[in-house]
Amino acid sequence: MRQAKTLKDAEIKRVLAYCSTRQHALRDTTIFVFSLHAGLRAKELAALRICDVYDSVGNVHSSFVLSAAATKGARTRTVYVNKTLKRQLAQYYPTLRKQPTAPLFCSQKGSFFSANTMCQLLIHIFQQCSLKHATSHSGRRTFITRLASKGVGVRVLAELAGHSSIATTQRYIDVNAEQLANAVELV
């Protein structure tokens, strides 16, 4: 099975530009930014509630815990929120219903997305941006690859990704020509 595409900077800009034109522009942009900056799976994005991400007055948590039911491996995991994601979530907050247990991302029916529907949404966005081989896992793969290229150790990456095996995490890391050129300069 082919791995999801790791997104380049220009492709990320294209996706963000496209999301800004959609009917649910802020929601779709926030979903994409969440995927890219926290490495969450579609299933995990679909299960998020407002209270997972915001406190009672709308401030964004710097970290939160995904429930075991929301994760692939049925293990709780702490998700850390970086500055870029925090800014995006602060912009998104005014659009939300203020019920803490409501879905963070509402489907057109006003309820939680299913994992499959979240996958389909991301795939549709990528198709509209003409990104071949991009899937709902592309943001996650890009997240892990970018951190690896900045020198973050595979053990830390595995913990952030919620992988029980570093071998799984290593399969997510894409290697490119720039990384190879930089590596040989270290000798």
C-alpha positions in Angstrom: 0.0 0.0 0.0 1.3 3.4 -1.0 2.2 5.8 1.9 0.4 9.2 2.1 2.1 12.1 0.4 4.4 14.3 2.6 3.4 17.9 1.8 5.8 20.5 0.7 5.6 24.2 1.7 4.1 25.2 -1.6 1.5 22.5 -1.4 0.5 23.5 2.2 0.0 27.1 1.0 -2.1 25.8 -1.9 -4.3 23.8 0.5 -4.7 26.7 2.9 -5.6 29.0 0.0 -8.2 26.6 -1.2 -9.7 26.0 2.3 -10.2 29.8 2.6 -12.6 29.6 -0.4 -14.8 26.8 1.0 -18.2 27.2 2.5 -16.9 26.2 5.9 -13.5 27.9 5.4 -12.5 28.4 9.0 -13.5 24.9 10.0 -11.7 23.2 7.1 -8.6 25.4 7.6 -8.5 24.5 11.3 -8.9 20.8 10.6 -6.0 20.9 8.1 -3.8 23.0 10.4 -4.6 20.6 13.3 -3.6 17.6 11.2 -0.4 19.4 10.1 0.7 20.8 13.5 -0.4 18.1 15.9 -0.2 15.0 13.7 -3.7 13.8 14.5 -5.4 11.0 12.6 -8.8 11.6 11.0 -10.5 9.5 13.7 -8.9 11.6 16.4 -9.9 14.9 14.7 -13.4 13.7 14.3 -13.7 12.8 18.0 -12.5 16.1 19.4 -14.9 18.1 21.7 -14.7 21.8 22.4 -13.7 21.1 26.1 -10.7 19.0 24.9 -9.1 22.0 23.3 -10.5 25.1 25.1 -11.0 26.0 28.8 -14.3 27.3 30.1 -13.6 30.9 28.9 -12.3 30.0 25.4 -8.6 29.9 26.0 -6.7 27.3 24.1 -5.1 24.6 26.2 -1.3 24.1 25.6 -1.9 20.4 25.7 -4.8 18.0 26.2 -5.4 14.3 26.5 -7.0 12.2 23.7 -9.2 9.5 25.2 -8.4 5.9 24.6 -11.6 5.6 22.6 -10.5 8.3 20.2 -7.1 6.8 19.4 -6.2 4.0 17.0 -4.3 2.0 19.6 -6.9 2.5 22.3 -4.3 4.3 24.5 -4.7 7.8 25.9 -2.2 10.3 24.5 -1.2 13.8 25.3 -1.4 16.2 22.4 0.7 19.4 22.5 -0.5 22.6 20.9 2.1 24.7 19.2 1.9 28.5 18.6 0.6 28.2 15.0 -2.2 25.8 16.0 -3.0 27.9 19.0 -3.5 31.0 16.8 -5.7 29.1 14.4 -7.8 27.7 17.3 -8.2 31.2 18.8 -9.6 32.4 15.4 -11.9 29.4 15.2 -13.4 29.7 18.7 -15.9 32.5 18.0 -17.6 30.2 15.4 -18.3 27.4 17.9 -21.4 26.5 20.0 -20.4 27.1 23.5 -21.5 23.7 24.9 -18.2 22.2 26.2 -19.1 18.6 25.1 -20.2 19.6 21.6 -18.0 18.5 18.7 -15.0 20.7 17.9 -15.7 20.1 14.2 -19.4 19.8 13.2 -20.5 18.0 10.1 -23.1 19.6 7.9 -25.7 17.8 10.0 -24.4 19.7 13.1 -23.0 16.5 14.8 -19.6 14.8 15.1 -17.9 13.8 11.9 -17.4 10.1 11.5 -13.8 9.0 11.0 -14.6 8.1 7.4 -16.3 11.4 6.7 -13.3 13.3 8.1 -11.1 11.2 5.8 -13.3 12.0 2.8 -13.3 15.7 3.6 -9.5 15.8 3.7 -9.2 13.7 0.5 -11.7 15.9 -1.3 -9.7 19.1 -0.3 -6.4 17.5 -1.5 -8.0 16.4 -4.8 -9.3 19.9 -5.4 -5.7 21.1 -4.9 -4.5 18.5 -7.5 -2.3 16.8 -4.9 -1.8 13.2 -6.0 -1.4 10.6 -3.3 -2.4 13.0 -0.6 -4.7 11.3 2.0 -6.1 12.1 5.4 -2.7 10.9 6.7 -0.7 13.4 4.8 -0.8 16.1 7.5 0.3 13.5 10.1 3.1 12.2 7.9 4.2 15.8 7.1 4.2 16.6 10.9 6.4 13.6 11.7 8.8 14.2 8.8 9.2 17.9 9.5 10.1 17.2 13.2 12.5 14.4 12.2 14.3 16.8 9.7 14.7 19.3 12.5 16.5 16.6 14.6 13.7 15.4 16.9 14.6 11.9 18.0 12.5 9.0 16.9 11.5 8.1 20.4 10.0 11.5 21.0 8.3 11.3 17.5 6.8 7.9 18.4 5.4 9.4 21.7 3.9 12.4 19.8 2.4 10.2 17.2 1.0 7.7 19.6 3.0 4.8 18.2 3.9 1.9 20.4 6.8 1.0 18.2 9.5 3.3 16.8 9.6 1.1 13.7 6.1 2.4 12.9 7.2 5.9 13.3 10.3 5.4 11.1 8.0 4.4 8.2 6.4 7.9 8.4 9.7 9.8 8.0 10.3 10.9 4.4 13.9 11.6 3.3 14.5 14.2 0.7 17.6 15.5 -1.3 18.0 18.6 0.9 18.3 16.4 4.1 20.8 14.1 2.4 22.9 17.1 1.3 22.8 18.6 4.7 23.7 15.3 6.3 26.9 14.9 4.3 28.0 18.4 5.3 28.1 17.2 8.9 31.1 15.0 8.2 
